[in-house]
Amino acid sequence: MNAITEVRPSMAMSRKRRDISINMRLPRQVLHLIDTAANALSKTRSDFILESARQHAIDVLLDQRYFVLESDQFAEFTKQLDAPPATNEKLKKLMARKAPWET
């Protein structure tokens, strides 16, 4: 299962019982903007906000996990992954310590 299907609910999402409420205070101008956009798509304010927030959440999560590289960039990226790590004294010291649950 890829990242997109893990976070995308089924098409029946809007038919499922909604049991969580979110209340927000916002400027009148923002409410008007949201209502105008929702009306342009023939959606309710709640459906528009829910879809917008859900899509933004997916985008944020995918930005954390998915990136695209050109072939030369990918070659350099894999070269860096395959190269031995640089010496890191702090990491060596940390790895030499016993874990708290081992003491």
N, CA, C and O atoms as a GROMACS GRO file, in nm:
protein
  412
    1MET      N    1   0.085  -0.117   0.000
    1MET     CA    2   0.000   0.000   0.000
    1MET      C    3   0.090   0.123   0.000
    1MET      O    4   0.181   0.133   0.082
    2ASN      N    5   0.066   0.217  -0.090
    2ASN     CA    6   0.152   0.334  -0.095
    2ASN      C    7   0.100   0.443  -0.002
    2ASN      O    8  -0.008   0.431   0.056
    3ALA      N    9   0.178   0.549   0.012
    3ALA     CA   10   0.146   0.655   0.108
    3ALA      C   11   0.013   0.721   0.078
    3ALA      O   12  -0.059   0.760   0.169
    4ILE      N   13  -0.020   0.734  -0.051
    4ILE     CA   14  -0.144   0.802  -0.087
    4ILE      C   15  -0.264   0.720  -0.043
    4ILE      O   16  -0.358   0.774   0.016
    5THR      N   17  -0.264   0.590  -0.070
    5THR     CA   18  -0.380   0.509  -0.034
    5THR      C   19  -0.390   0.491   0.116
    5THR      O   20  -0.499   0.465   0.167
    6GLU      N   21  -0.280   0.503   0.188
    6GLU     CA   22  -0.286   0.490   0.333
    6GLU      C   23  -0.359   0.607   0.397
    6GLU      O   24  -0.425   0.590   0.499
    7VAL      N   25  -0.348   0.727   0.338
    7VAL     CA   26  -0.410   0.842   0.400
    7VAL      C   27  -0.538   0.885   0.331
    7VAL      O   28  -0.609   0.971   0.384
    8ARG      N   29  -0.571   0.830   0.216
    8ARG     CA   30  -0.695   0.867   0.147
    8ARG      C   31  -0.809   0.778   0.192
    8ARG      O   32  -0.804   0.656   0.173
    9PRO      N   33  -0.910   0.836   0.251
    9PRO     CA   34  -1.025   0.754   0.289
    9PRO      C   35  -1.106   0.717   0.167
    9PRO      O   36  -1.086   0.771   0.058
   10SER      N   37  -1.197   0.626   0.184
   10SER     CA   38  -1.280   0.582   0.073
   10SER      C   39  -1.371   0.695   0.028
   10SER      O   40  -1.386   0.796   0.097
   11MET      N   41  -1.431   0.677  -0.088
   11MET     CA   42  -1.521   0.777  -0.143
   11MET      C   43  -1.645   0.794  -0.055
   11MET      O   44  -1.715   0.894  -0.064
   12ALA      N   45  -1.670   0.698   0.030
   12ALA     CA   46  -1.788   0.704   0.116
   12ALA      C   47  -1.764   0.791   0.239
   12ALA      O   48  -1.847   0.795   0.329
   13MET      N   49  -1.651   0.861   0.244
   13MET     CA   50  -1.617   0.941   0.360
   13MET      C   51  -1.731   1.037   0.395
   13MET      O   52  -1.766   1.049   0.512
   14SER      N   53  -1.788   1.104   0.297
   14SER     CA   54  -1.892   1.202   0.326
   14SER      C   55  -2.021   1.136   0.373
   14SER      O   56  -2.106   1.203   0.432
   15ARG      N   57  -2.038   1.007   0.347
   15ARG     CA   58  -2.158   0.936   0.390
   15ARG      C   59  -2.144   0.879   0.530
   15ARG      O   60  -2.244   0.845   0.594
   16LYS      N   61  -2.020   0.869   0.581
   16LYS     CA   62  -1.998   0.816   0.715
   16LYS      C   63  -2.044   0.918   0.818
   16LYS      O   64  -2.042   1.039   0.795
   17ARG      N   65  -2.083   0.866   0.932
   17ARG     CA   66  -2.124   0.952   1.043
   17ARG      C   67  -2.003   1.032   1.090
   17ARG      O   68  -1.896   0.976   1.116
   18ARG      N   69  -2.021   1.159   1.102
   18ARG     CA   70  -1.914   1.246   1.152
   18ARG      C   71  -1.936   1.265   1.300
   18ARG      O   72  -2.039   1.319   1.342
   19ASP      N   73  -1.842   1.222   1.380
   19ASP     CA   74  -1.861   1.226   1.524
   19ASP      C   75  -1.769   1.323   1.596
   19ASP      O   76  -1.768   1.327   1.720
   20ILE      N   77  -1.692   1.400   1.523
   20ILE     CA   78  -1.602   1.499   1.582
   20ILE      C   79  -1.642   1.637   1.531
   20ILE      O   80  -1.671   1.655   1.413
   21SER      N   81  -1.642   1.733   1.620
   21SER     CA   82  -1.677   1.869   1.583
   21SER      C   83  -1.555   1.958   1.604
   21SER      O   84  -1.485   1.944   1.704
   22ILE      N   85  -1.531   2.050   1.512
   22ILE     CA   86  -1.425   2.148   1.526
   22ILE      C   87  -1.489   2.286   1.516
   22ILE      O   88  -1.558   2.316   1.419
   23ASN      N   89  -1.468   2.369   1.616
   23ASN     CA   90  -1.520   2.505   1.615
   23ASN      C   91  -1.404   2.601   1.597
   23ASN      O   92  -1.299   2.587   1.660
   24MET      N   93  -1.423   2.700   1.510
   24MET     CA   94  -1.317   2.797   1.482
   24MET      C   95  -1.374   2.938   1.484
   24MET      O   96  -1.490   2.960   1.449
   25ARG      N   97  -1.292   3.030   1.526
   25ARG     CA   98  -1.325   3.172   1.514
   25ARG      C   99  -1.236   3.225   1.402
   25ARG      O  100  -1.116   3.202   1.402
   26LEU      N  101  -1.296   3.296   1.308
   26LEU     CA  102  -1.218   3.348   1.196
   26LEU      C  103  -1.274   3.481   1.150
   26LEU      O  104  -1.390   3.514   1.177
   27PRO      N  105  -1.192   3.557   1.082
   27PRO     CA  106  -1.239   3.687   1.032
   27PRO      C  107  -1.352   3.670   0.930
   27PRO      O  108  -1.356   3.571   0.856
   28ARG      N  109  -1.443   3.768   0.928
   28ARG     CA  110  -1.555   3.766   0.834
   28ARG      C  111  -1.510   3.749   0.689
   28ARG      O  112  -1.572   3.677   0.610
   29GLN      N  113  -1.400   3.817   0.654
   29GLN     CA  114  -1.352   3.812   0.516
   29GLN      C  115  -1.311   3.669   0.478
   29GLN      O  116  -1.334   3.626   0.365
   30VAL      N  117  -1.252   3.596   0.572
   30VAL     CA  118  -1.211   3.458   0.544
   30VAL      C  119  -1.334   3.370   0.528
   30VAL      O  120  -1.339   3.286   0.438
   31LEU      N  121  -1.433   3.390   0.614
   31LEU     CA  122  -1.557   3.314   0.602
   31LEU      C  123  -1.623   3.340   0.467
   31LEU      O  124  -1.670   3.247   0.401
   32HIS      N  125  -1.625   3.466   0.426
   32HIS     CA  126  -1.684   3.501   0.296
   32HIS      C  127  -1.606   3.434   0.182
   32HIS      O  128  -1.666   3.382   0.087
   33LEU      N  129  -1.475   3.435   0.191
   33LEU     CA  130  -1.392   3.371   0.088
   33LEU      C  131  -1.421   3.221   0.081
   33LEU      O  132  -1.438   3.166  -0.028
   34ILE      N  133  -1.427   3.156   0.196
   34ILE     CA  134  -1.456   3.012   0.200
   34ILE      C  135  -1.594   2.984   0.143
   34ILE      O  136  -1.610   2.893   0.062
   35ASP      N  137  -1.694   3.062   0.183
   35ASP     CA  138  -1.830   3.042   0.133
   35ASP      C  139  -1.838   3.063  -0.017
   35ASP      O  140  -1.908   2.989  -0.087
   36THR      N  141  -1.768   3.164  -0.067
   36THR     CA  142  -1.770   3.191  -0.211
   36THR      C  143  -1.708   3.074  -0.288
   36THR      O  144  -1.761   3.032  -0.390
   37ALA      N  145  -1.595   3.024  -0.238
   37ALA     CA  146  -1.530   2.910  -0.304
   37ALA      C  147  -1.616   2.785  -0.295
   37ALA      O  148  -1.627   2.711  -0.392
   38ALA      N  149  -1.677   2.760  -0.179
   38ALA     CA  150  -1.764   2.643  -0.162
   38ALA      C  151  -1.882   2.651  -0.257
   38ALA      O  152  -1.917   2.551  -0.321
   39ASN      N  153  -1.944   2.767  -0.268
   39ASN     CA  154  -2.056   2.785  -0.359
   39ASN      C  155  -2.014   2.764  -0.504
   39ASN      O  156  -2.090   2.708  -0.583
   40ALA      N  157  -1.895   2.808  -0.540
   40ALA     CA  158  -1.846   2.790  -0.677
   40ALA      C  159  -1.834   2.643  -0.713
   40ALA      O  160  -1.846   2.606  -0.830
   41LEU      N  161  -1.812   2.558  -0.611
   41LEU     CA  162  -1.800   2.413  -0.634
   41LEU      C  163  -1.928   2.338  -0.596
   41LEU      O  164  -1.930   2.215  -0.597
   42SER      N  165  -2.033   2.411  -0.565
   42SER     CA  166  -2.161   2.351  -0.522
   42SER      C  167  -2.141   2.259  -0.402
   42SER      O  168  -2.196   2.149  -0.397
   43LYS      N  169  -2.063   2.305  -0.306
   43LYS     CA  170  -2.037   2.228  -0.184
   43LYS      C  171  -2.085   2.308  -0.063
   43LYS      O  172  -2.098   2.430  -0.068
   44THR      N  173  -2.110   2.236   0.043
   44THR     CA  174  -2.140   2.305   0.169
   44THR      C  175  -2.009   2.360   0.224
   44THR      O  176  -1.900   2.316   0.186
   45ARG      N  177  -2.020   2.456   0.316
   45ARG     CA  178  -1.901   2.510   0.381
   45ARG      C  179  -1.823   2.398   0.449
   45ARG      O  180  -1.700   2.390   0.436
   46SER      N  181  -1.893   2.312   0.522
   46SER     CA  182  -1.826   2.204   0.595
   46SER      C  183  -1.754   2.108   0.500
   46SER      O  184  -1.640   2.071   0.524
   47ASP      N  185  -1.822   2.068   0.391
   47ASP     CA  186  -1.758   1.978   0.295
   47ASP      C  187  -1.636   2.042   0.230
   47ASP      O  188  -1.533   1.977   0.210
   48PHE      N  189  -1.649   2.171   0.197
   48PHE     CA  190  -1.536   2.241   0.136
   48PHE      C  191  -1.417   2.247   0.231
   48PHE      O  192  -1.304   2.219   0.191
   49ILE      N  193  -1.442   2.284   0.356
   49ILE     CA  194  -1.333   2.294   0.455
   49ILE      C  195  -1.272   2.157   0.480
   49ILE      O  196  -1.150   2.143   0.487
   50LEU      N  197  -1.357   2.054   0.495
   50LEU     CA  198  -1.307   1.919   0.520
   50LEU      C  199  -1.220   1.870   0.404
   50LEU      O  200  -1.110   1.818   0.427
   51GLU      N  201  -1.269   1.885   0.282
   51GLU     CA  202  -1.190   1.841   0.167
   51GLU      C  203  -1.059   1.918   0.155
   51GLU      O  204  -0.954   1.860   0.127
   52SER      N  205  -1.066   2.049   0.176
   52SER     CA  206  -0.945   2.132   0.165
   52SER      C  207  -0.841   2.094   0.270
   52SER      O  208  -0.723   2.079   0.240
   53ALA      N  209  -0.886   2.079   0.394
   53ALA     CA  210  -0.794   2.043   0.502
   53ALA      C  211  -0.738   1.904   0.481
   53ALA      O  212  -0.619   1.881   0.504
   54ARG      N  213  -0.822   1.810   0.438
   54ARG     CA  214  -0.777   1.673   0.414
   54ARG      C  215  -0.671   1.670   0.303
   54ARG      O  216  -0.569   1.603   0.317
   55GLN      N  217  -0.696   1.742   0.194
   55GLN     CA  218  -0.600   1.744   0.083
   55GLN      C  219  -0.469   1.809   0.126
   55GLN      O  220  -0.362   1.762   0.089
   56HIS      N  221  -0.477   1.914   0.203
   56HIS     CA  222  -0.355   1.981   0.251
   56HIS      C  223  -0.277   1.888   0.344
   56HIS      O  224  -0.154   1.883   0.339
   57ALA      N  225  -0.348   1.814   0.429
   57ALA     CA  226  -0.282   1.719   0.518
   57ALA      C  227  -0.209   1.612   0.439
   57ALA      O  228  -0.096   1.576   0.472
   58ILE      N  229  -0.271   1.561   0.333
   58ILE     CA  230  -0.206   1.461   0.247
   58ILE      C  231  -0.081   1.521   0.183
   58ILE      O  232   0.024   1.459   0.182
   59ASP      N  233  -0.094   1.643   0.131
   59ASP     CA  234   0.021   1.709   0.067
   59ASP      C  235   0.137   1.726   0.165
   59ASP      O  236   0.252   1.701   0.130
   60VAL      N  237   0.106   1.768   0.287
   60VAL     CA  238   0.210   1.787   0.388
   60VAL      C  239   0.280   1.655   0.416
   60VAL      O  240   0.403   1.650   0.422
   61LEU      N  241   0.203   1.548   0.434
   61LEU     CA  242   0.263   1.417   0.464
   61LEU      C  243   0.344   1.364   0.347
   61LEU      O  244   0.451   1.307   0.366
   62LEU      N  245   0.293   1.382   0.226
   62LEU     CA  246   0.369   1.336   0.110
   62LEU      C  247   0.497   1.416   0.091
   62LEU      O  248   0.599   1.362   0.048
   63ASP      N  249   0.492   1.546   0.122
   63ASP     CA  250   0.614   1.627   0.112
   63ASP      C  251   0.721   1.577   0.208
   63ASP      O  252   0.840   1.599   0.184
   64GLN      N  253   0.680   1.510   0.313
   64GLN     CA  254   0.775   1.456   0.409
   64GLN      C  255   0.835   1.324   0.361
   64GLN      O  256   0.940   1.283   0.410
   65ARG      N  257   0.770   1.257   0.265
   65ARG     CA  258   0.809   1.121   0.227
   65ARG      C  259   0.845   1.104   0.081
   65ARG      O  260   0.918   1.010   0.047
   66TYR      N  261   0.797   1.189  -0.006
   66TYR     CA  262   0.809   1.167  -0.148
   66TYR      C  263   0.880   1.284  -0.214
   66TYR      O  264   0.845   1.400  -0.191
   67PHE      N  265   0.978   1.256  -0.295
   67PHE     CA  266   1.043   1.361  -0.371
   67PHE      C  267   1.086   1.304  -0.505
   67PHE      O  268   1.105   1.184  -0.520
   68VAL      N  269   1.102   1.391  -0.602
   68VAL     CA  270   1.136   1.351  -0.738
   68VAL      C  271   1.272   1.408  -0.774
   68VAL      O  272   1.300   1.525  -0.747
   69LEU      N  273   1.355   1.324  -0.834
   69LEU     CA  274   1.488   1.367  -0.876
   69LEU      C  275   1.508   1.336  -1.024
   69LEU      O  276   1.454   1.238  -1.076
   70GLU      N  277   1.586   1.419  -1.089
   70GLU     CA  278   1.629   1.388  -1.225
   70GLU      C  279   1.728   1.272  -1.216
   70GLU      O  280   1.779   1.243  -1.108
   71SER      N  281   1.755   1.204  -1.327
   71SER     CA  282   1.839   1.084  -1.323
   71SER      C  283   1.979   1.113  -1.268
   71SER      O  284   2.033   1.032  -1.193
   72ASP      N  285   2.039   1.227  -1.305
   72ASP     CA  286   2.172   1.258  -1.252
   72ASP      C  287   2.167   1.290  -1.102
   72ASP      O  288   2.260   1.255  -1.028
   73GLN      N  289   2.060   1.355  -1.058
   73GLN     CA  290   2.043   1.381  -0.916
   73GLN      C  291   2.021   1.251  -0.839
   73GLN      O  292   2.073   1.235  -0.728
   74PHE      N  293   1.945   1.159  -0.898
   74PHE     CA  294   1.920   1.031  -0.834
   74PHE      C  295   2.050   0.952  -0.821
   74PHE      O  296   2.074   0.887  -0.719
   75ALA      N  297   2.135   0.957  -0.924
   75ALA     CA  298   2.264   0.887  -0.920
   75ALA      C  299   2.350   0.941  -0.806
   75ALA      O  300   2.412   0.864  -0.733
   76GLU      N  301   2.353   1.073  -0.792
   76GLU     CA  302   2.430   1.134  -0.683
   76GLU      C  303   2.370   1.098  -0.547
   76GLU      O  304   2.442   1.071  -0.452
   77PHE      N  305   2.239   1.098  -0.540
   77PHE     CA  306   2.170   1.064  -0.416
   77PHE      C  307   2.204   0.920  -0.374
   77PHE      O  308   2.237   0.896  -0.258
   78THR      N  309   2.195   0.826  -0.465
   78THR     CA  310   2.226   0.687  -0.431
   78THR      C  311   2.374   0.669  -0.400
   78THR      O  312   2.411   0.587  -0.317
   79LYS      N  313   2.458   0.746  -0.467
   79LYS     CA  314   2.601   0.742  -0.437
   79LYS      C  315   2.626   0.785  -0.291
   79LYS      O  316   2.704   0.722  -0.220
   80GLN      N  317   2.559   0.891  -0.249
   80GLN     CA  318   2.573   0.938  -0.111
   80GLN      C  319   2.518   0.837  -0.011
   80GLN      O  320   2.575   0.818   0.096
   81LEU      N  321   2.408   0.771  -0.047
   81LEU     CA  322   2.350   0.670   0.042
   81LEU      C  323   2.444   0.550   0.056
   81LEU      O  324   2.455   0.491   0.164
   82ASP      N  325   2.511   0.513  -0.053
   82ASP     CA  326   2.599   0.397  -0.052
   82ASP      C  327   2.735   0.425   0.010
   82ASP      O  328   2.805   0.332   0.051
   83ALA      N  329   2.773   0.551   0.018
   83ALA     CA  330   2.904   0.587   0.074
   83ALA      C  331   2.903   0.565   0.225
   83ALA      O  332   2.800   0.584   0.290
   84PRO      N  333   3.017   0.526   0.280
   84PRO     CA  334   3.023   0.511   0.426
   84PRO      C  335   3.001   0.647   0.492
   84PRO      O  336   3.041   0.750   0.438
   85PRO      N  337   2.939   0.647   0.608
   85PRO     CA  338   2.914   0.775   0.674
   85PRO      C  339   3.043   0.840   0.721
   85PRO      O  340   3.142   0.773   0.747
   86ALA      N  341   3.039   0.971   0.732
   86ALA     CA  342   3.155   1.044   0.784
   86ALA      C  343   3.171   1.011   0.931
   86ALA      O  344   3.075   0.977   1.000
   87THR      N  345   3.293   1.022   0.979
   87THR     CA  346   3.320   0.997   1.120
   87THR      C  347   3.243   1.096   1.204
   87THR      O  348   3.242   1.216   1.177
   88ASN      N  349   3.178   1.043   1.306
   88ASN     CA  350   3.097   1.128   1.393
   88ASN      C  351   3.125   1.084   1.537
   88ASN      O  352   3.072   0.984   1.584
   89GLU      N  353   3.208   1.161   1.604
   89GLU     CA  354   3.248   1.125   1.740
   89GLU      C  355   3.131   1.122   1.838
   89GLU      O  356   3.126   1.034   1.925
   90LYS      N  357   3.038   1.215   1.825
   90LYS     CA  358   2.923   1.216   1.916
   90LYS      C  359   2.839   1.090   1.897
   90LYS      O  360   2.789   1.032   1.993
   91LEU      N  361   2.823   1.047   1.771
   91LEU     CA  362   2.746   0.926   1.746
   91LEU      C  363   2.818   0.804   1.801
   91LEU      O  364   2.755   0.715   1.859
   92LYS      N  365   2.950   0.798   1.784
   92LYS     CA  366   3.028   0.686   1.840
   92LYS      C  367   3.011   0.679   1.991
   92LYS      O  368   2.993   0.571   2.048
   93LYS      N  369   3.018   0.794   2.057
   93LYS     CA  370   3.004   0.800   2.203
   93LYS      C  371   2.864   0.754   2.244
   93LYS      O  372   2.848   0.679   2.340
   94LEU      N  373   2.764   0.800   2.172
   94LEU     CA  374   2.626   0.761   2.202
   94LEU      C  375   2.607   0.610   2.186
   94LEU      O  376   2.545   0.546   2.271
   95MET      N  377   2.658   0.555   2.079
   95MET     CA  378   2.640   0.412   2.052
   95MET      C  379   2.718   0.325   2.149
   95MET      O  380   2.684   0.208   2.168
   96ALA      N  381   2.822   0.380   2.211
   96ALA     CA  382   2.903   0.304   2.307
   96ALA      C  383   2.835   0.297   2.444
   96ALA      O  384   2.869   0.211   2.526
   97ARG      N  385   2.740   0.387   2.469
   97ARG     CA  386   2.672   0.388   2.598
   97ARG      C  387   2.568   0.276   2.605
   97ARG      O  388   2.513   0.234   2.503
   98LYS      N  389   2.545   0.229   2.725
   98LYS     CA  390   2.439   0.132   2.745
   98LYS      C  391   2.304   0.204   2.740
   98LYS      O  392   2.292   0.319   2.781
   99ALA      N  393   2.206   0.134   2.688
   99ALA     CA  394   2.070   0.190   2.688
   99ALA      C  395   2.021   0.199   2.831
   99ALA      O  396   2.062   0.119   2.916
  100PRO      N  397   1.934   0.296   2.860
  100PRO     CA  398   1.885   0.314   2.998
  100PRO      C  399   1.822   0.186   3.055
  100PRO      O  400   1.831   0.164   3.176
  101TRP      N  401   1.762   0.106   2.974
  101TRP     CA  402   1.696  -0.016   3.024
  101TRP      C  403   1.795  -0.130   3.044
  101TRP      O  404   1.757  -0.235   3.095
  102GLU      N  405   1.922  -0.111   3.004
  102GLU     CA  406   2.023  -0.215   3.020
  102GLU      C  407   2.107  -0.194   3.147
  102GLU      O  408   2.186  -0.281   3.183
  103THR      N  409   2.092  -0.081   3.214
  103THR     CA  410   2.175  -0.052   3.330
  103THR      C  411   2.116  -0.106   3.459
  103THR      O  412   2.175  -0.090   3.565
   0.00000   0.00000   0.00000
